[in-house]
Amino acid sequence: MIFLRRQLPLVITFVTGVLFTAQYYVPHPRSELMLTEVTKWLQIIGGFALVLGVTSLFHIHAVKIRRKEPGWGYSLVLYAGIFGTIAVGFSYSFAAGQWVNGKETINGIMTAFGWIYLNMMVPLQGSMFALLAFFIASAAYRSFRARSREAALLLIAAVIVMMGRVPLGELLLPVSGDITQWILNVLNASVRRAILIGISLGAIALSLKIIFGIERAYLGGGKE
Amino acid sequence: MAFELLLGAWVATGLTLFIFTFLYQDNPLFKLAEHLYVGVSVGYTIVKTYDTVLIRLIYEPMVKQGDWSLLIPLGIGTLMLARYLPNATWLSRIAFGFIVGVGSGLAIPRIISSFILKQVEDTVRPLISIAQGAPTFTYNLSDPSSNLNTIVLLIGVVSVLFYFFFSIEHTGPVRVAARTGILFLMVAFGAAFGYTVMARMSLLIGRLSDLIEYADPQYGRASLWLGVATVAILLLWRVQRREQPPDTG
């Protein structure tokens, strides 16, 4: 029983890890087929991961409602949002003459599900992220001081890139567009490249540690 | 104008204004929109996942094409749910072992190929070109593949790598390289900041142009009426909060 609980997951990790590392170096149709199949499998398993996440969200808000904690009414709004969208997503579209089943449009006709996406999700998402523009600007105003050579460089680069991406900036400083492109395509690219190489080396080291059973945190706690 | 278009304009305007009220301070209207956003997003994801995973990836291949091998990922996925059974939690480790094992296995060769070898290949390029049999040096800054830019890229990559290399002490020439790396990093962070600000500004412009459009009489001046209503609700909420005794708990 201890083998099943403690060793079997590690054995599965090792076997699948070695198998799919080797798969890349075997250019055989069966090897390609195995990759296609396992990609589909991971998508299916990912669906179950969604169940885990959603259940956790439901549980947290159900507790808030049951205990009538401050702001429990908002949890009801959240539930209404979830169930309302699901109900609309599986409803029948009389205009299109068929079940919606998660389609935003059917034969060019917008469904109620599409309406929710267009008039609720898109504005909410856009506004939420647009809100960050104000906070970024306010944070920049408070913290952008050219206290050192490095801070000055950061400030200048940020200002040039901001100017180079709007017509007004290019009007005020005509070369800002070209400098912006140079900063993004050369200076920024070199830094991204170096950081990417560093991250990749770290990711490979971590993957090897996982495959060889040195890193086991992903197995979590619980009863042995 | 069709009723759904008009209703859509009013709902979109209302939700946009509710979110923007956070600029004043955290308030019930923002919280309402925030929770609705999470709810609608989760509901949308559930419906889409049902359609893609349950119908297209499981039901249709299994029932219509007889591909019963899909029972394996179904079984593995079900094992994940064993997290909720106190005496069988360990079963979920089998599922996690499979996912993490496959993920690690797939990652190693692909990362080496795409993120290390390819990046190094693009960095280590000839510093001098040969044109018509004679060596030439191109200075064009607007061309990322010019020789001058190749040198700048090479210096940038090497110096930033030196900055993040902690196995040797940063003294002498290594210090110079690391300091150069910091300069490159600062420019890149500044550029990333500027780029992010402009991306957010673009979203903001999108929302504001919608608000301007919905202020039109054909939409019943939704932006104006809802703007006034939002301000009125915020004022009421503020007055109500002032009248409430402070929480001493």
Contacts between the chains, C-beta under 8 A, distances in Angstrom:
chain1	res1	chain2	res2	distance
A	4	B	90	7.5
A	5	B	90	4.3
A	5	B	93	7.4
A	8	B	93	7.9
A	8	B	94	6.3
A	8	B	97	7.5
A	9	B	93	4.0
A	9	B	94	5.5
A	9	B	96	6.9
A	9	B	97	3.4
A	10	B	97	6.7
A	11	B	97	8.0
A	12	B	94	6.2
A	12	B	97	4.1
A	12	B	98	5.4
A	12	B	101	5.9
A	13	B	97	4.4
A	13	B	98	7.6
A	13	B	100	5.8
A	13	B	101	3.7
A	13	B	104	7.5
A	14	B	101	6.9
A	15	B	101	7.1
A	16	B	97	7.8
A	16	B	98	5.9
A	16	B	101	3.4
A	16	B	102	4.9
A	16	B	105	5.9
A	17	B	101	4.4
A	17	B	102	7.5
A	17	B	104	4.8
A	17	B	105	4.1
A	18	B	105	6.7
A	19	B	105	6.3
A	20	B	101	7.6
A	20	B	102	5.4
A	20	B	104	8.0
A	20	B	105	2.9
A	20	B	106	5.0
A	21	B	104	8.0
A	21	B	105	4.5
A	21	B	106	8.0
A	21	B	108	5.0
A	21	B	109	5.9
A	23	B	105	7.3
A	23	B	106	7.9
A	24	B	106	7.8
A	24	B	109	3.7
A	24	B	110	6.8
A	24	B	113	7.8
A	25	B	109	6.9
A	35	B	106	7.9
A	37	B	69	7.3
A	38	B	102	5.9
A	40	B	57	5.9
A	40	B	70	7.8
A	40	B	73	7.5
A	41	B	70	7.8
A	41	B	72	6.9
A	41	B	73	3.8
A	41	B	76	7.4
A	42	B	73	7.8
A	42	B	99	6.9
A	42	B	102	6.6
A	42	B	103	7.9
A	43	B	52	7.5
A	43	B	53	6.3
A	43	B	57	5.9
A	44	B	53	5.8
A	44	B	57	5.5
A	44	B	58	6.2
A	44	B	70	6.9
A	44	B	73	4.1
A	44	B	74	6.7
A	44	B	77	6.0
A	45	B	73	5.4
A	45	B	76	5.5
A	45	B	77	4.6
A	45	B	80	7.0
A	45	B	95	6.9
A	45	B	98	7.7
A	45	B	99	6.1
A	46	B	53	7.5
A	47	B	49	5.3
A	47	B	53	3.7
A	47	B	54	7.0
A	47	B	57	8.0
A	47	B	77	6.7
A	48	B	77	3.3
A	48	B	78	7.0
A	48	B	80	4.8
A	48	B	81	6.5
A	48	B	95	7.9
A	49	B	80	6.6
A	50	B	45	6.8
A	50	B	46	7.2
A	50	B	49	5.4
A	51	B	80	7.9
A	51	B	81	6.5
A	52	B	80	6.3
A	52	B	81	7.1
A	52	B	83	6.6
A	54	B	42	6.3
A	54	B	46	6.6
A	55	B	84	7.5
A	57	B	38	8.0
A	57	B	42	6.6
A	71	B	31	6.8
A	74	B	31	5.2
A	74	B	32	6.6
A	74	B	34	7.8
A	74	B	35	4.3
A	75	B	35	7.2
A	77	B	32	5.8
A	77	B	35	4.5
A	77	B	36	5.6
A	77	B	39	6.6
A	78	B	35	4.4
A	78	B	36	7.4
A	78	B	38	5.7
A	78	B	39	4.2
A	78	B	42	8.0
A	79	B	39	6.8
A	80	B	36	7.8
A	80	B	39	6.5
A	81	B	35	7.0
A	81	B	36	4.8
A	81	B	37	7.7
A	81	B	38	7.0
A	81	B	39	2.0
A	81	B	40	4.6
A	81	B	42	7.4
A	81	B	43	6.1
A	82	B	39	4.6
A	82	B	40	7.8
A	82	B	42	5.1
A	82	B	43	4.4
A	82	B	46	7.4
A	83	B	43	7.1
A	84	B	39	7.6
A	84	B	40	7.7
A	84	B	43	6.8
A	85	B	39	7.1
A	85	B	40	5.1
A	85	B	42	7.8
A	85	B	43	2.7
A	85	B	44	5.6
A	85	B	46	7.8
A	85	B	47	6.7
A	86	B	43	4.9
A	86	B	46	5.8
A	86	B	47	5.9
A	89	B	43	7.0
A	89	B	44	7.4
A	89	B	46	7.8
A	89	B	47	3.3
A	89	B	50	7.9
A	90	B	47	6.9
A	101	B	51	5.9
A	101	B	55	7.4
A	102	B	47	4.4
A	102	B	48	5.5
A	102	B	50	6.6
A	102	B	51	3.6
A	103	B	51	7.8
A	110	B	4	7.8
A	113	B	47	6.9
A	115	B	4	6.0
A	115	B	8	6.2
A	116	B	40	6.4
A	116	B	44	7.3
A	117	B	44	6.7
A	118	B	8	6.6
A	118	B	12	7.9
A	119	B	7	7.7
A	119	B	8	3.7
A	119	B	9	7.7
A	119	B	11	4.9
A	119	B	12	4.7
A	120	B	11	6.3
A	120	B	12	7.4
A	120	B	15	6.4
A	120	B	36	7.3
A	120	B	40	5.2
A	121	B	37	7.7
A	121	B	40	5.6
A	121	B	41	6.5
A	121	B	44	6.1
A	122	B	12	7.7
A	123	B	11	8.0
A	123	B	12	4.2
A	123	B	13	7.9
A	123	B	15	5.1
A	123	B	16	4.9
A	123	B	207	7.0
A	123	B	210	7.1
A	124	B	15	5.3
A	124	B	16	8.0
A	124	B	19	6.6
A	124	B	33	6.4
A	124	B	36	7.0
A	124	B	37	4.1
A	124	B	40	7.0
A	125	B	37	7.2
A	125	B	41	7.8
A	126	B	16	7.7
A	126	B	203	5.2
A	126	B	206	5.8
A	126	B	207	5.2
A	127	B	15	7.0
A	127	B	16	4.7
A	127	B	19	3.8
A	127	B	20	6.3
A	127	B	33	7.9
A	127	B	207	5.3
A	128	B	19	5.8
A	128	B	34	7.8
A	128	B	37	6.5
A	129	B	200	6.3
A	129	B	203	5.1
A	130	B	200	6.1
A	130	B	203	4.1
A	130	B	204	3.8
A	130	B	206	7.5
A	130	B	207	5.1
A	131	B	19	6.2
A	131	B	20	6.9
A	131	B	22	6.1
A	131	B	23	7.2
A	132	B	200	5.1
A	133	B	197	6.6
A	133	B	200	3.6
A	133	B	201	5.2
A	133	B	203	7.1
A	133	B	204	4.9
A	134	B	23	5.9
A	136	B	193	7.7
A	136	B	196	6.8
A	136	B	197	5.3
A	136	B	200	6.3
A	137	B	197	6.9
A	140	B	193	7.4
A	140	B	197	7.4
A	149	B	183	7.9
A	150	B	182	5.9
A	150	B	183	6.9
A	150	B	186	4.6
A	151	B	186	7.5
A	153	B	183	6.1
A	153	B	186	4.3
A	153	B	187	5.6
A	153	B	190	6.7
A	154	B	186	4.5
A	154	B	187	7.3
A	154	B	189	5.6
A	154	B	190	4.0
A	154	B	193	7.4
A	155	B	190	6.6
A	156	B	190	6.9
A	157	B	186	7.2
A	157	B	187	4.5
A	157	B	188	7.7
A	157	B	189	7.7
A	157	B	190	3.0
A	157	B	191	5.0
A	157	B	194	6.9
A	158	B	190	4.0
A	158	B	191	7.1
A	158	B	193	4.6
A	158	B	194	4.1
A	158	B	197	7.6
A	159	B	190	8.0
A	159	B	194	7.0
A	160	B	194	7.3
A	161	B	190	7.0
A	161	B	191	4.8
A	161	B	193	7.9
A	161	B	194	3.1
A	161	B	195	5.8
A	161	B	198	7.4
A	162	B	194	4.3
A	162	B	197	5.9
A	162	B	198	5.8
A	165	B	194	7.5
A	165	B	195	7.5
A	165	B	198	4.5
A	166	B	198	7.1
A	178	B	141	7.7
A	178	B	142	5.9
A	180	B	191	7.9
A	181	B	142	6.6
A	182	B	141	5.3
A	182	B	142	6.8
A	182	B	149	7.9
A	183	B	187	6.4
A	183	B	191	4.9
A	184	B	191	5.9
A	184	B	195	7.3
A	185	B	144	4.5
A	185	B	149	7.9
A	186	B	141	7.7
A	186	B	144	5.9
A	186	B	149	4.9
A	186	B	152	5.5
A	186	B	153	6.0
A	186	B	156	7.6
A	187	B	152	7.1
A	187	B	156	6.3
A	187	B	184	6.2
A	187	B	187	4.8
A	187	B	188	6.2
A	187	B	191	7.1
A	188	B	187	7.3
A	188	B	188	4.7
A	188	B	191	4.7
A	188	B	192	7.1
A	189	B	144	7.3
A	189	B	153	6.6
A	189	B	156	8.0
A	190	B	123	7.7
A	190	B	152	7.0
A	190	B	153	4.6
A	190	B	154	7.8
A	190	B	155	7.6
A	190	B	156	2.7
A	190	B	157	5.0
A	190	B	160	7.0
A	190	B	184	6.2
A	190	B	188	7.9
A	191	B	156	6.1
A	191	B	160	5.4
A	191	B	184	5.2
A	191	B	185	5.8
A	191	B	187	7.6
A	191	B	188	3.6
A	192	B	188	6.9
A	193	B	119	5.0
A	193	B	122	7.3
A	193	B	123	6.1
A	193	B	153	7.5
A	193	B	156	7.8
A	193	B	157	5.1
A	194	B	156	7.0
A	194	B	157	4.6
A	194	B	158	7.8
A	194	B	160	3.5
A	194	B	161	4.9
A	194	B	164	7.4
A	194	B	181	7.7
A	195	B	160	6.9
A	195	B	164	7.9
A	196	B	115	5.4
A	196	B	119	5.9
A	197	B	115	7.0
A	197	B	116	5.9
A	197	B	119	5.6
A	197	B	120	7.2
A	197	B	157	7.6
A	197	B	161	6.7
A	198	B	161	7.0
A	198	B	164	5.3
A	199	B	115	7.6
A	200	B	111	4.7
A	200	B	112	7.5
A	200	B	115	3.9
A	200	B	116	5.0
A	200	B	119	8.0
A	201	B	116	7.2
A	203	B	107	6.2
A	203	B	111	5.5
A	204	B	107	7.6
A	204	B	108	5.7
A	204	B	111	5.7
A	204	B	112	6.7
A	206	B	104	7.9
A	207	B	103	7.9
A	207	B	104	3.8
A	207	B	105	7.7
A	207	B	107	5.1
A	207	B	108	5.1
A	207	B	111	7.9
A	208	B	104	7.8
A	208	B	108	7.2
A	210	B	100	5.8
A	210	B	101	7.4
A	210	B	104	4.7
A	211	B	101	6.8
A	211	B	104	5.3
A	211	B	105	6.9
A	218	B	96	5.6
A	218	B	100	4.9
A	219	B	93	4.9
A	219	B	96	6.2
A	219	B	97	7.1
A	220	B	92	7.7
A	220	B	93	7.2
A	220	B	96	7.3
A	222	B	89	3.9
A	222	B	90	6.4
A	223	B	86	7.4
A	223	B	87	7.1
A	223	B	89	6.0
A	223	B	90	6.4
A	224	B	90	7.3
